[in-house]
Amino acid sequence: MFNNSDLTISEYSATPEVQRVFLLRIDVIETATAKSADDETLGKLVRRRLKRIERTLGNRAGTLVHALPNGLLAAFDTAEAAIHGACDMQRCCAAIPQLPGTRVGIRIGIEVGPADQRKATTASAAARLAACGGMDHIVVSKEVADALPTPLRQKTSPLTPDDPAHSVLSFDWQNTVLPPVPIPAQSRAPVAKPGASPRTTRIELRLNGKTLRFPGNRRIITIGRDAANDIVIDSSEVSRKHCRIVIQNDSYVLVDESTNGTYISPDQGAPLHLKRKMATLDGAGWIALGQLHDRSSKRVVEFTVRKYTS
């Protein structure tokens, strides 16, 4: 019903029939040069960057593969689109003011793998690449660099001088002017097995028995006590900005940002308690804010993820 573990994609096998996907591992990290900010303040700084990254992902026609506590795993169809997305993410996060004595930024690793399999190799490799470069870096594998157009490939350089094979490269995003990338008319759908029909989904949300309507291009739905939220639940146990649902193609990730936590109860199975964590919504059930309410409560949001085959 729920999946809050890393989603992964297997190692790329170089055959022309295999459709490739370019995976970005994005981590929000913090360093303290003086007395660090308190945990609540740091949490807000991290979430602010995650929201900007999510918006950038949608603008660049990327796909959210999985949400992490302090980052994302995202996919793009081409190396060029992946680099454009990574540069935009670095630039939008670099524009956020820093606190004295504390610096928060992002690191990005990009690896390539097959789009139709899910094993650990490619996602783990992207995570290792991100960790190699540290804050403000975009690190790519040689395979990703080779897939870039020549002008972009020339912006890569070995991350360390003792890497004669150029297997790990840094991309100079700060000194690169990128032309606009046209966004496809249709967002990338999950790759189906040979002979199978493409699958798409949508999420339906209900409050007090009424179906809630949102624009089809909505990427984030906020829930909380504050009247500015998309879904407002006026209760003392609900935080002003309690949680949000991040929508990216066939992925629906609930992100808790509250004091008391969020409970996801499936129609079948045990409830899942989230506190400053994330989980993927699937099937049907209900979301309770602050306390574990049953489905009949007026303080729960019911959800159904409907699957369609065309």
N, C-alpha and C positions, 0 to 999 in steps of 0.2 A: 504493500500500500504506500509506504513512504520510503524515500531513499535519501539519507543525509550522509552518505559516504561518497568518496571521490568517484566520479564517472570517468572511465578511461577508454582509450581506443588503441588497438593493437599496432604492432610494428608494421611499418610500410614494406610491402613486397613489391619490388620494382617491376611490375608488369603493366603494359599499357591499358589493360582492361580494368584495373583497379582505380576507382575514383578516389582522389586524394582530398584530404581536408587539412587545413593549417590550424593547429591548436595554439592558442595563447594561454599561458598561465600568468595571471596577474596577481601579485601580492601587495597589499598595503602594509608598509613597515614603518617603524619609528625609531629614531635615535635621539638620545638625550645628551646635550652638551653641558647642561646645568641641572638644577633641580627639575625633575620631570613633572609634567602636569598630572593631575589626579586621573584615576581610571575612567571616571565618567566623562571628563573633558576629552581624553584621548579617544574614547569610544565614539564621541560625536565627530571628532576629526576624521576617524577612519570611515564612519558611515557616510560622511559628506563626500568623501572621495569615491566610495563605492557607488553612490548615486550618480555621480558624474560619469563614472566608467560605464554604468548601465545605459545612460542616455547616449553616450558615444557609440556604444555597441549597436544600439538600434539605428542610429543615424548612418552607420557604415554598413548596414545590412549583415552584421555578424549574428551568430547564433549563440545564445547562452547554453552551454553544455551542462554546467553545474555551478552553483553558488557555494562558496567556501566561507568560513567564519570571517576571514579577513582578506578576501579576494574572490576571483572568478576563474573559471575555465571556459574559454570561448572558442568558437570555430569560425573560420572564413573559408571561402571556396578557393581563393588564390593567394599566392604569397604577397602580391602587390596590395590586395585588399587588407591582408593581415597587417602589413607594415603601416598602411594608412591608418588603420584602427589603432594600432599601438602608439603611433606618433600623436594622434589626437588625444588618446588617454593620458599620455605623459604631459602634453601641453595644458590640457584642462586642469589636471591636478597640480601642475607647477604654478598655475595662476591663483591657487588658494593661499591666502596669507598664512604664515607660520606663527606659532607662539614662541616667545622668547625662551631660549634654552631647550626647545624641543623641535625636532624636524620630522615631519611625516611625508612620505613619498611612496612611489610605487616602483616595483621592478617587474620586468616582463621577459618571459622566455617563449620562443616560438619554435615549434617542431612540426614536422609533417608526418601524416600517417593515413591509412585507408579509412574511408568514410563509412564502411559497411561492417566493421568489426569493432568489438569493445574489449580490449585487454589492456594490461597495465603499461606496456612499454612506452607508447608515444606520450601519454599524459605524464608519466613519471619523468621522461626525458625533458619535457617542457618545464616541469617544476625544477629539475636540476639546472637547466639553463638559466632560469630566472634567478636561482640562488647564486649562480656563478658571478653575475654582474653586480648585484647589489642595487641600492636605491638609485633611481633616475636612469637606469640602464635598460636598453632593449637588446637582448642577446638571442642570436639565432644560430641554428645548426648550419653546416655547410650545405646540406640538401635544400634548406630554405633559401639560403643566399643564392644558390645556383638557379633556383626557380624565379628569381627576381629579374625584372628588366635591367639591362646593362646600367643605366644611370643610377638606379637604386643599389644594384650590386656593388657599384663603386663606392658607395657610402659605408660599406662594411669593412672591418679590419679585424685581425686576430685579437682576441681578448687578452692573450698573454703572448709574450715574445717567444716562449719555448713551445709553441704549437705549430710546428712546421707543416702539418697537414691542414691547418686552418679549419679544424673541426668545430671550434666554438668561436663565433664572431660577434663583435659589438656593432650595432647600427647607430650611426651618428645622427640622431633625430634632431638635435639642437641646431645643426647647420644644414638641414635639408629642407628645401622648399618643395612641397608635394603638389602636383596638379590635382584637380578634383577627380574623384573616382565616381563614375555613374553608378547609381544604386539600381539593382535589378528591379523590374516591375513586380516580380513575384519573389517573396522571401524563400530561402532554401528550405525545402522540406526534408524530413528524415529519409535516408536512402532505403528503399525497400529491397527485399531479397528478390533474386531473379524470378520473374513470373508473378510477383505480388503487386497489388495496387498500392499507390502512394497513400499514406495515412496522415490525416490532419485531425486536430482536436480543437475544442474550445472549452472554456470554463464558464459555468453558470453559477451565479451567486444569488442567494436569497436571504432576506432579512424579514422576520415576522411573517413568513409565508409569501412575501412579495418578491418577484424576480427583479433584480437590479440590472439596469441597462447602462452600458458603457460603450463609447465609440470603438469600432473594430480595430483601430490603430493604437489603442491604449496599451502602454507598456508597463505602467506601475499603477496599482490601486492601493491607496492608503486607507487604513482603518484606525480609529481612535476616538477619544472624547472631544477633541477640538473640532469646531464647526467647519474648519477648512479641509477636513479629510473627505475622501470620496464616500466612505461609509462611516457614519457617526453613531457611536454608542455612548450615551450619556450615563455614565456610572462612575462612582468614586474608585472602583477597583480597576478601571481602565485608564491607561496613560493617555496624555494628550495626543501623542503620536505613538500609537501602540505597536503596530506592525504594518507591513506592506506586502503585497503580492507582486512579484516581478514576473512579467509575461514576455516570453521570447519564443515565438513559434509554438512548438509543442511542449514547452517547459513552463511550469507554474510553480514558482519558488516562494514560499512564505518566509519572510525575514522578521524576526521578533526584535523590537527595539524598546521594550517596556521595562517597567520596574517589577511587575508581578508575573510576567511570563504569559505565554500563549499555549493553549491546549488544542491539538488537532485530534479529533475523534473520528475514526473511520467507521463506516457502516458495519464492517466486520474487522475485529481486531482491537487491540488495546490502545488507549489514548497515548499520544506523544506530547511530552511537555518540553517546550522550547523557552529558553531564556537567553536572549542575546545570541541566538543561533538561527540556523536556517534548515528548512526541510522542503522537499518536493511534494506538492499536492497531486494526488492521483485518485481515480475512482470517485467515490462519493463519501461525504461525511459532514462534519460541522466543526467550526472554529469557535472556541470559547476564549474570551479575554480576561486575564486576571485570575479566574477561578474555573474549576472544572464543572461547567453547567451541563445538564442534559439537553437533548435536542429540542425539547418543548420550551426552553427558556427564550425570552424575548431579547436576550443579550448575546445570542450566538448567530454566526453567519454560516448558513449552509452552503456547501459547494458540491458541484458535480462536474467532472471532467468527461465530456462526451467525445467519443471517438467516431470518426466517419471514414469510410472507405469509398473512394471514387474511382 
